[in-house]
Amino acid sequence: MMKIRSLLSFAIFSTLLVLYGEAKTIDPYKVLGVEKNASQREIQKAFHKLSLQYHPDKNKSKSAQEKFAEINNGDLIHPSCLISV
């Protein structure tokens, strides 16, 4: 029984490490479907479109909730954080 618990703990820990590593390597431009040299307006439009498409009130699937969270992740280029130059 102790071996099973140890293996289960190791599996959970390993999974969390992998998920944490993937979270750190998310490319915000890829998530939004825009080029790295996209204008502020292009990023805003992509963000708005995807936010509406994957919003939990409009799309009830579990994957949509995850995608919505990914789109709204603080590490992403959020249109409200962009400054016009």
ABEGO torsion letter per residue (X at the ends): XAAAAAAAAAAAAAAAAAAAAAAAABBAAAAAGBBAABBAAAAAAAAAAAAAAABAAABABAAAAAAAAAAABAABBBAAABBBX
